[in-house]
Amino acid sequence: MNRLLTFLAIALACASCASKVGERWSEEKANEWYASQPWPVGCVYMPSYGGTPVEIWGKEYFKPDVVDSELALAEDLGFNAIRLFLCDVVWQEDPKGFMERLEETVRLADKHGMRILMTFFTNGGTIKNPYTGPQPQPVPGVHNSVWMSSPGKDVVNNPEKWPVIERYLKQVMKRYKNDPRILAWCLYNEPEHTDGFDTISFIKEVYRWAREVNPSQPLTSPMCAMPDARSYNKPISDFICENSDIISFHCYDDINRTTQFVEYALRYGRPVLCSEWMARTRGSDYPSILPLFKEKKIGSFSYGLVNGKQQCQYPWNTVVDGKPVPFTEEPELWFHDLFRPDHTPYNEEEIRFIKDYLGRLKK
């Protein structure tokens, strides 16, 4: 009997300990973590040669020399962080090679003083089921025309295919769970955009897998709409805000709307990142938005660095009969991106402003 009671006591103690592992961070822990960080400011980094995530991570496409030269531009601006999108189908085809290329990218980011907001999944993109091999070419005049979802609609909507995705997430997270080069983990990009995906079921598992790894860095997924927006998805928005360690959001609107979103996000009492912004034609530009983010200590990740195969100089295209209407010439006012393909600034005054604001302008 004594042995049984001892066993039960040990089991209960272990269960109690297990319940404390992988739990959501408290507000106190999240805010203490953020107070110890420099203000995160940088960009969503897509190598200029990558129109699809496969072209970013696939062996036949990966160009570390280009990544090195482009991140040098970010360093010169004064950026200290980048956001990266990963690619599960490349990992499934070549896990060892994918992890090697990921490490090389992390190493290059660190070389240039960048910490990484690592992003796993997204429903976004025109291609809802990603694939390796030859990749589609951008449609002329169309903004980001060949981006792919990850892990794709056929996987998200089929729980039988989730175990391989669980292994993928856990391998990546376990490799970097205590690595100071990783700023945070973005588990799911804009999950409110369901578009036929059973996102709520899948994202609950994604958070469970990540909590089982229990990384030293915080978890998040970005809101992309406030309750007054038509695209607001309350069940998913509630879930990510109730289960993320830090709050993140996306806003491509002017200073008034961005200020509203900042105040809305701050109501949760946790650190806040804006992990996508900048749409010059919509009034979302550096002189308007960056001072707000600095004042409120909102982590800043503007979209794009060097213009390339995503063709993000074009605004979001008008859609007619389900198809985007291409632009016939380059717009005078670019939508995203900071540098031309030859690494010259799109707007020299803008670059001067960023360097000056971040304290890197050469006198």
VEXVEXRO-768049 format. One record per residue: residue in three letters; x, y, z of N, C-alpha, C in turn. Coordinates in pm, whole numbers, plus 50000, padded with zeros to 5 digits. Example, Ala and Ser with C-alpha at 12.3 -4.5 7.8 and 13.67 -1.06 7.14 Angstrom:
2
ALA513194943150780512304955050780513204967050780/SER512854977550708513674989450714512905000350787/
END
This chain:
363
MET500824987950000500005000050000500865012650000/ASN501935012450085502815024150090503465026749955/ARG503875015449890504485016949759503495022849659/LEU502235018549669501205023749580500975038649603/LEU500905042549732500695056649764501865065149715/THR503085059349731504255066549683504215068349533/PHE503825057749461503715058349315502695068849273/LEU501545068949342500505078649308500965092949334/ALA501695094749445502205108149477503175112949369/ILE504055103749324505015107349219504285110449089/ALA503285102149056502525104248933501805117748934/LEU501205121149050500515133949061501485145549050/ALA502645143949111503665154449102504125156348959/CYS504335145148889504755145948748503685152548662/ALA502415148948691501315154848615501245169748638/SER501495173848765501475188048797502585195348724/CYS503785188948722504895195048650504595196148502/ALA504005185348446503705185148302502745196248265/SER501785199348356500815209648325501455223448319/LYS502635224648380503325237548380504285238948264/VAL504475228248188505375228548074504555231447948/GLY505005240947872504325243847747503055251647761/GLU502885258647872501705266947887501945280647825/ARG500855287647797500975301347749501715309847852/TRP502585318547800503285327547890502305336747962/SER502615339848086501835349848157502125363648098/GLU501235373248124501485386948079502805391948136/GLU503055388648263504285393348328505515387948256/LYS505525375048226506675369048159506855374948020/ALA505755376547945505845382047810506385396347811/ASN505915404447905506365418347909507795419547962/GLU508185410748053509575410648098510505406747983/TRP510075396947904510875392847788511035404647692/TYR509945411447662510005422247563510815434047613/ALA510745436747744511495447847800513005445547788/SER513395432847777514825429647765515315430047621/GLN514395432247524514755432047383514985446147330/PRO515905447847235515895460447161514615461247079/TRP514215473347046513015475046964513185467346834/PRO512335457346806512495449746680512015458046562/VAL512895460246468512515467946349513235461946228/GLY512465458746126513055452446008512015450745900/CYS512055439445833511175437345718510805422645703/VAL509745420245629509455406745580510435404445466/TYR511295394445482512355392545383512025381145288/MET511865384545162511735375045054512925377044960/PRO513835367544948514935369344852514375373144715/SER515045382044647514505387344521514295376644416/TYR515015365444429514865354644330513715345244363/GLY513015347344474511985338044517510585342944490/GLY509925337444391508515340544368507595331444448/THR508095319444478507365309744559508245305644677/PRO507655299944783508485295144895509435283944855/VAL509065276144754509955265644705511205271744645/GLU511055283144576512215289844518513095296344625/ILE512565298544742513375303844851514205292944915/TRP513645280844929514285270345009514755258244930/GLY514315256344808514705244644731516185244844694/LYS516795233044694518245231944665518615238244533/GLU517795236144431518135240944297517945256044282/TYR517345262544382517065276844374517855285244474/PHE518235279244585518825286544698520125293644658/LYS520215306644689521375314744652521875322444774/PRO522735316244856523185323044977523965335944951/ASP524635336744836525365349044805524415360844786/VAL523245358144727522235368644710521645372444846/VAL521335362344927520805365045061521795373645139/ASP523065370245131524115377645202524125392345158/SER524105394645028524175408444978522915416345010/GLU521765409645008520515416845037520385419945185/LEU520795410745271520735413545414521745424345454/ALA522805425845376523735436945401523025450345382/LEU522095451145287521315463345267520445466145389/ALA519825455545442518985457145561519815461745680/GLU521005456045695521885460145804522255474945791/ASP522545479245671522935493145650521805502845683/LEU520565498345669519425506745706519295508445857/GLY519875499045932519705498946076518715488646125/PHE518225480046035517315469346075518025459346166/ASN517255453546258517805443246346516985430446347/ALA516015429546254515165417546251514595415646111/ILE514325403146077513615399745955512555389245987/ARG511555388845904510555378245913510745368945794/LEU510825355845821511015345845716509815336545710/PHE509405333145588508415322645565509155309645531/LEU508765298745596509385285745572508595278145466/CYS508935265345444508295257645335508295242845369/ASP507135237545402507065223645447507315213745333/VAL506905216845210507065206845104508525204645068/VAL509345215145081510785213245059511365204445170/TRP510935206945294511395198445405510985183945383/GLN509755181445340509305167745320510145160445215/GLU510545167545113511315161445005512785159745043/ASP513315168845123514745168845154514975175045291/PRO514605167945400514705174045533516115178245572/LYS517095170045540518475173445576518935186045502/GLY518675186345371519075197945292518335210445335/PHE517035209145362516265220745407516845226345536/MET517165217645632517695222445759519065228945741/GLU519855223845648521155230045620520985243945560/ARG520045245245467519815258245404519195268145503/LEU518345262945591517785271545695518885276645787/GLU519775267745828520875271945915521775282145847/GLU522035280245718522845289945646522165303645644/THR520855303845628520125316545628520145322945765/VAL519955314945869520015320146006521415325746034/ARG522435318745987523805323346006524045336745936/LEU523555337845814523725350345740522955361845805/ALA521755358845854521005369245925521775373946047/ASP522315364646122523085368146241524335376146205/LYS524975372446096526145379846048525825394546028/HIS524605397345985524205411145956523355417146069/GLY523385411046185522725416746301521225415146303/MET520705405046233519255402846224518825390846308/ARG517815392646390517135381346452515895378246369/ILE515375366246385514365361446290513035358746358/LEU511965363946297510605360046328510265348846230/MET510295336546278510165324846192508695321346171/THR508265320246046506855318346013506645304845945/PHE505735296745999505515283245947504435282545838/PHE503205286345870502075282845784501315295145736/THR500645293745623499785304245571498765298345474/ASN497575304145475496565300545374496685309245250/GLY497535319445256497635329145149498275323445024/GLY498145330844917498735326744790497695322144690/THR498035323444564497105319144459497125304044440/ILE498215297544481498345282944468498055276644603/LYS496945269744614496465265044744497055251644786/ASN497725244644695498405232144729499825232844672/PRO500825234944756502195237044708502805224444650/TYR503825226244568504505214744508505955218644480/THR506815208544476508225210644442508405208644292/GLY509665209244248509935207944105509875221344036/PRO509735221443902509655234243829508545243043884/GLN508865255643904507925264943966507295274243862/PRO506085278943889505415288043794506145301443787/GLN506075307643674506675320743655505665331743686/PRO506125343043739505195353843772504395358543651/VAL503165362143675502325367743570502695382543555/PRO503085387043438503485401043421502405410643471/GLY502835420443547501925430743593501025426943709/VAL501275415143772500405410543881501215409444010/HIS500675415344114501285415344247501335401044303/ASN502535396344338502725383744411501865372444353/SER502045369644226501085361444152501225346444170/VAL502365341644224502575327144230502895322144371/TRP502565329944472502815325644609501965313344642/MET502485304744731501825292044764501435291444911/SER500305285144937499905282145074500845271645133/SER500845271045266501615260745336500885257345466/PRO500575244645489500925232945409499985230145292/GLY498995238745273498065237145161496715231945204/LYS495715234845123494335231445156494135216445176/ASP494755208245090494555193845101495095188145231/VAL496085194745288496645190145415495855195745532/VAL495605208545531494875214945641493525208245662/ASN492865204445555491525198645565491515183545583/ASN492695177545599492765162945612493645159145731/PRO493055156645849493845153445968494765141345952/GLU494475132445859495355120945839496735125145788/LYS496815137345730498095142145678498845151045777/TRP498285152945895498905161945992500165156346058/PRO500295143246079501505138446149502815142746085/VAL502905143045952504155147345888504395162145912/ILE503335170045919503485184345947503905186546092/GLU503395178246181503835178946320505335176046331/ARG505815165946259507245162846263508085174346208/TYR507595180446103508285191946042508405203346142/LEU507285207546199507305218546293508215215546411/LYS508115203546464508895200246583510375199146553/GLN510745194346436512165193646404512765207646397/VAL512055216746329512575230346317512615237146454/MET511535236046529511475242946657512475237246757/LYS512635224146761513595218346855515015222546822/ARG515305224046693516645228346653516955242446704/TYR515935251046710516175265046741515455269846868/LYS514935260946949514095264747062514815273047167/ASN516135271847175516915279747270517955288447201/ASP517745291147074518725298446994518435313447001/PRO519385321447051519135335847063518985342946928/ARG519325336146818519175342346686517715342746642/ILE516865335346711515435335146679514725344546774/LEU514025354346719513285363946800512005357846853/ALA511225351746765509915346346802509445337046692/TRP508345329946720507755320446626506375325246585/CYS506195327746457504885330546400504345317346347/LEU503375311746415502925298246380502035298046256/TYR501235308346238500255307846127500025322046077/ASN500335324445953500175337645894498715340245857/GLU498145351045909496785355345877495785343845873/PRO495645336445984494735324945984493265328745966/GLU492935341445985491545345645965491095344345820/HIS492055344245726491715342545584491565327545556/THR490385322345580490185307845571490055302945427/ASP489245309545345489155306545202489025291545173/GLY488115284845244487885270645222488755261445305/PHE489635267145389490475259245478489765257145613/ASP489885245145669489385242545805490465246945903/THR490695259945906491835265445979491725263446129/ILE490545265046186490425264646331490835251046388/SER490465240346320490855227046368492355225046358/PHE492935229246246494355227346224495185236046317/ILE494805248746334495635257746413495655253746560/LYS494605247746607494615242946746495685232246765/GLU495825223546666496885213446673498255219846660/VAL498385229646574499665236446556500145242446688/TYR499255249146760499635254746890499965243846990/ARG499245232746986499545221747078500925216047051/TRP501265214046923502585208846889503675218346937/ALA503475231246914504485241046954504645241447106/ARG503535240447179503625240447325504345228047376/GLU504225217047306504955205047346506455206847332/VAL506875214547232508295217847218508735227547327/ASN507855236947361508095246447470509355254847446/PRO509395262547337510595270347307510785281847406/SER512015286747412512315298147499511855311247438/GLN511505311047309510995323047242509455322647240/PRO508805334147230507345334547234506695330047103/LEU505435326047116504625321947003503615332846969/THR503275334046840502265343646798501685339446664/SER500565345346629499975344946494499265358246476/PRO499355364446359498845378146346497365379246317/MET496735388746384495395393146345495535401346217/CYS494545400646131494575409046011493305417345996/ALA492475417446101491245425546096490765428446237/MET490175440146254489525443746380488035440246370/PRO487335440046482485925435546481485005443246387/ASP485365455546350484485463146262484735460446113/ALA485665451446081485995448445941485195436545891/ARG484875436645762484105425645703484875412545707/SER486205413345703487025401145702487285395645840/TYR486765402045944486995397446081486425383646102/ASN487215374846160486805361046188486935359046339/LYS485845360646411485905360846557486445347946619/PRO486005336046578486535323946643488055322746631/ILE488585325646513490025324346494490765335846561/SER490255348046550490885359346616490925357246766/ASP489825352746824489805349946968490815339347004/PHE490885328846923491805317946955493255322646957/ILE493675329746853495085333646847495425343746956/CYS494495352546990494775362347094494755356247233/GLU494025345447249493955338747379495065328347397/ASN495775325047290496775314447298498195318847260/SER498345331047212499665336047177500335342447297/ASP501655341347304502405347647412502515362647391/ILE502705366547266502735380647229501705382847119/ILE501225394847105500195398147007500855403646881/SER500355399346767500835405046641499645408046551/PHE499885417246458498815421046366499425425746236/HIS498575426646132498955432146002498045443945972/CYS498635454645919497825466145881498495473445766/TYR497805474445655498305481345537497545494445513/ASP497055500245621496255512445609497015524745660/ASP496375536245648497015548845683497195550245833/ILE497755561545875498115563546015496905562846108/ASN495745567646063494565567446150494125553146180/ARG494015545146076493595531346096494675523246168/THR495925525746136497005518646203497025521846352/THR496795534446385496725538446526495605531146598/GLN494455529846533493335522446592493725507846617/PHE494415501846519494795487846535495825486246647/VAL496765495546657497745495246765497045495546901/GLU496115504846917495405505947045494575493447073/TYR493985487746969493225475346986494135463947032/ALA495295462646969496225451947005496795453747145/LEU497055466047184497625468647316496655465647430/ARG495365464647399494385461547502494605447847566/TYR495345439247498495575425847553496665425747660/GLY497345436947679498325437947786499615430447762/ARG499895427447635501085419847600501915427547496/PRO503175423547476503965429747370503275428047235/VAL503515437647145502835437647015503855439446903/LEU503695431246799504455432546675503495435346561/CYS503865444246471503155445346343504035438146241/SER503655425946210504545417546130504325418845979/GLU503405427445937503305431645797502675445345792/TRP503315454245718502745467445692503505473545574/MET503165484945534503695493345426502975490645294/ALA502145499945258501465500245128501365515045092/ARG502355519845021502505534345002501245540644941/THR500615533644848499445539444782498235540344874/ARG498305533944990497215534345088497565543345207/GLY498685550545197499085559445305499885552845414/SER500295540445391501115533145488502555534145443/ASP503275544145498504655546445456505525549245578/TYR506825549345557507755550545670507615563545749/PRO507585575345685507465587545765506205588045850/SER505115581745802503855581945876503825571745989/ILE504285559445961504015548246050505145545446149/LEU506395546646106507495542646194507535550446325/PRO507305563646326507295570846455506225565646551/LEU505065561846499504025556046585504525543246648/PHE505105534446568505585521746621506695523746724/LYS507565533146700508635535646796508075541046927/GLU507135550446917506535556247038505865545547123/LYS505175536347059504425525947131505235513147151/LYS506475513047099507355501247099506645489247037/ILE506105491446920505485480946840506555475446746/GLY506815462546752507765456546659507335458846516/SER508295462446429507965467146294508605458346188/PHE507765452546100508235444545988507505449145862/SER508085458845791507485463245665507665452445560/TYR506805452645458506835441845360507845444645249/GLY508805435545238509705435545124511005443145150/LEU512035439145073513335445645080513805449044939/VAL514205438844863514675440944726513605436044629/ASN513225444244538512195440844441512645429044354/GLY511725419444331512085407744253510865400544200/LYS510905387144206509895378944139508505380044201/GLN508405385444322507065387444377506375399644316/GLN507135408144249506575419744178505725428544270/CYS506285431444386505525438944486505605454044467/GLN506175458444355506035472644322504595475644280/TYR503885465344231502485467144191501565466544313/PRO500535474744318499505473344422498715460344402/TRP497895457244500496975445944483496105448644359/ASN496015438844273495305440544146493795440444164/THR493105447944081491655446644070491335432944015/VAL490305426544069489915413144025488595414043948/VAL488585408543828487385408243745487145393743702/ASP485945388843728485595374943695486595365043754/GLY487035368143875487925359043946489385359843907/LYS489745368943816491125369843771491655384043791/PRO492925385143837493505398543855493755405443721/VAL493475418143717493725426043597495165431143603/PRO496045427043511497455431043518497645446043495/PHE498665451443560499105464943529499955464343402/THR499855474543321500575474643193501895482243202/GLU502115489543311503375496443330503665497743480/GLU504935499643513505315500843653504725513443713/PRO504135512443831503535524343892504595534143937/GLU504265546743932505205556943980505445555644129/LEU504365552644203504475550444347504405535544375/TRP505525530044419505575515644450504695512344570/PHE504195500144571503375495144681504295490544796/HIS505135480344773506075475044871507515477144821/ASP508455471344899509875470344866510595483744883/LEU511895482444913512725494144942513815496444838/PHE514265485644773515375486844678514995480744543/ARG515585486244440515445480644306516325468144294/PRO516115460144190516935447944175518435450244173/ASP518875462244129520315465244127520805470844260/HIS519935470644362520235474944499520275490044516/THR519885497644416519745511944436518385514644502/PRO518285525144583517025527844652515895530944554/TYR514705526044585513535530444509513315545344533/ASN513455549544659513245563444695514365567544790/GLU515295575644741516445579244822516065586944948/GLU515045595344941514615602745060514065593245165/GLU513345583045122512805573145215513935565645286/ILE514925561445209516055554345268516805563345366/ARG516965576045331517625585545420516825586945550/PHE515505587645537514655588845656514845576745747/ILE514805564545689514945552445771516285552245842/LYS517365555045769518695554945830518805565445939/ASP518265577145913518315587846011517525584046135/TYR516335578646115515465575246227516065564046311/LEU516735554846245517315543546317518775546146357/GLY519225558346335520545562146384521705557246305/ARG521485554046178522565548446099523005557545983/LEU522445569645978522805578545868524245583145886/LYS525045581445782526455585545787526535600645771/LYS527145606845870527255621445868528365625845774/
END
